[in-house]
Amino acid sequence: MSNLITLENFKELLEYLNFITAIFASGIVIYLFITKKEQFASLYNVLKNYTQQVALSDLRAKLHSLERFKIDEDNKIKANRNEIINLMSEISGQLKGNPLLKIKCADLIRQLDSHISNPNSLTEPQKRVIGHELFEIIRHLSLNTVNGLDRTEVDRNG
């Protein structure tokens, strides 16, 4: 009998240590979650609000791009209409992909989809109404996100 550790014994020892380390690390995470619940909730809210602000900023940029293009009522300039429909498609997709915006903008999404499926029905005034309505929704949601951050800060500090 040799006192040397065989490869199989060494492998079993590493697996055992890995198992013990995983249990220890899980215990630390559970302890921190229980004792630092408010900090985890605050961090989650900050990350959620940041993600929401990024989405709203992206929409704002697309709306500014949409404002640059004008619809020629005589259809002399097809390129503008195509670019407008492409931007409206991107905006519609982004609104549908965000659960909060999908709820808040349900009517707007229907309007966008209607004009996307029938591009010739879109007029310049309709495009402006859609753009300004969405700007107001974004402004309102941005304000609510900032207010949510303020409330989180107040709640955390007492």
C-alpha positions in Angstrom: 0.0 0.0 0.0 1.3 3.3 -1.0 0.6 6.6 0.7 0.3 8.4 -2.6 -3.0 9.9 -3.7 -4.2 8.3 -6.8 -5.8 10.2 -9.6 -9.2 8.8 -8.7 -8.8 9.8 -5.1 -7.7 13.3 -6.1 -10.7 13.7 -8.4 -13.1 12.6 -5.6 -11.4 15.0 -3.2 -11.8 17.9 -5.7 -15.5 17.0 -6.3 -16.1 17.0 -2.5 -14.3 20.4 -2.1 -16.3 21.8 -5.0 -19.6 20.6 -3.4 -18.6 22.0 0.0 -17.6 25.4 -1.6 -20.9 25.6 -3.5 -22.9 25.0 -0.3 -20.8 27.6 1.6 -21.2 30.2 -1.2 -25.0 29.5 -1.4 -25.2 30.0 2.3 -23.5 33.4 2.0 -25.8 34.5 -0.8 -28.9 33.4 1.2 -27.6 35.2 4.3 -26.9 38.4 2.4 -30.2 38.3 0.6 -32.0 38.0 4.0 -30.0 40.7 5.8 -29.6 43.1 2.9 -33.0 42.7 1.2 -33.5 46.5 0.9 -30.2 47.0 -0.8 -30.9 44.2 -3.3 -34.3 45.7 -4.0 -32.8 49.2 -4.5 -30.2 47.8 -6.8 -32.8 45.9 -8.8 -34.9 49.1 -9.1 -31.9 51.2 -10.2 -31.1 48.6 -12.9 -34.7 48.3 -14.0 -35.1 52.1 -14.2 -31.8 52.5 -16.1 -32.9 49.9 -18.6 -36.2 51.7 -19.0 -34.4 55.0 -19.5 -32.2 53.5 -22.2 -35.3 52.2 -24.1 -37.0 55.6 -23.8 -33.9 57.4 -25.0 -33.7 55.1 -28.0 -37.4 55.8 -28.8 -36.8 59.5 -28.4 -33.9 59.4 -31.0 -36.1 57.5 -33.5 -38.9 60.1 -33.0 -36.4 62.9 -33.8 -35.4 61.0 -36.9 -39.1 60.6 -37.8 -39.6 64.4 -37.5 -36.9 65.1 -40.1 -38.9 63.4 -42.8 -42.0 65.0 -44.4 -44.7 63.2 -46.2 -45.3 64.6 -49.7 -49.1 64.5 -50.2 -48.6 64.1 -53.9 -46.4 61.1 -53.4 -43.7 62.8 -55.5 -41.0 61.7 -53.0 -41.4 58.0 -52.2 -38.1 57.8 -50.4 -39.4 59.9 -47.5 -42.5 57.8 -47.1 -40.5 54.6 -47.2 -38.1 55.9 -44.6 -41.0 57.1 -42.4 -42.7 53.7 -42.6 -39.4 52.0 -41.8 -38.9 54.2 -38.7 -42.5 53.6 -37.7 -42.0 49.9 -38.0 -38.9 50.1 -35.7 -40.9 52.2 -33.2 -43.8 49.7 -33.3 -41.5 46.8 -32.7 -39.8 48.5 -29.8 -43.1 49.4 -28.2 -44.3 45.8 -28.6 -41.1 44.4 -27.2 -41.3 46.4 -23.9 -44.0 45.1 -21.6 -44.6 48.5 -19.9 -44.7 50.4 -23.3 -46.9 47.7 -24.8 -49.5 48.4 -22.2 -49.2 52.2 -22.1 -49.1 52.5 -25.9 -51.7 49.9 -27.1 -53.7 52.4 -29.1 -50.6 54.0 -30.6 -49.3 50.6 -31.6 -52.6 49.9 -33.4 -52.4 53.2 -35.3 -48.7 52.6 -36.2 -49.5 49.1 -37.4 -52.5 50.3 -39.5 -50.3 52.9 -41.3 -47.4 50.4 -41.7 -49.7 47.9 -43.4 -51.3 50.7 -45.6 -48.5 53.3 -46.0 -50.5 55.5 -48.4 -53.1 56.2 -45.7 -50.5 58.1 -43.6 -50.7 61.9 -43.8 -48.2 64.4 -42.4 -50.7 65.6 -39.7 -51.3 62.0 -38.6 -47.6 61.3 -38.5 -47.2 64.4 -36.3 -50.0 63.4 -34.0 -48.4 60.0 -33.5 -45.0 61.5 -32.9 -46.2 64.1 -30.4 -48.4 61.6 -28.6 -45.4 59.2 -28.2 -43.2 62.1 -27.1 -45.7 62.9 -24.3 -45.9 59.2 -23.2 -42.1 59.1 -23.1 -41.9 62.3 -21.1 -44.4 61.0 -18.6 -42.7 57.7 -18.2 -39.3 59.3 -17.8 -40.7 61.5 -15.1 -42.2 58.5 -13.3 -38.9 56.6 -13.6 -37.1 59.5 -12.0 -39.8 59.8 -9.3 -39.5 56.1 -8.7 -35.7 56.5 -8.1 -36.4 59.4 -5.7 -38.9 57.2 -3.7 -36.4 54.4 -3.6 -33.8 56.7 -2.2 -36.2 58.2 0.4 -37.4 54.7 1.4 -33.9 53.5 1.8 -32.7 56.5 3.8 -35.7 56.6 6.0 
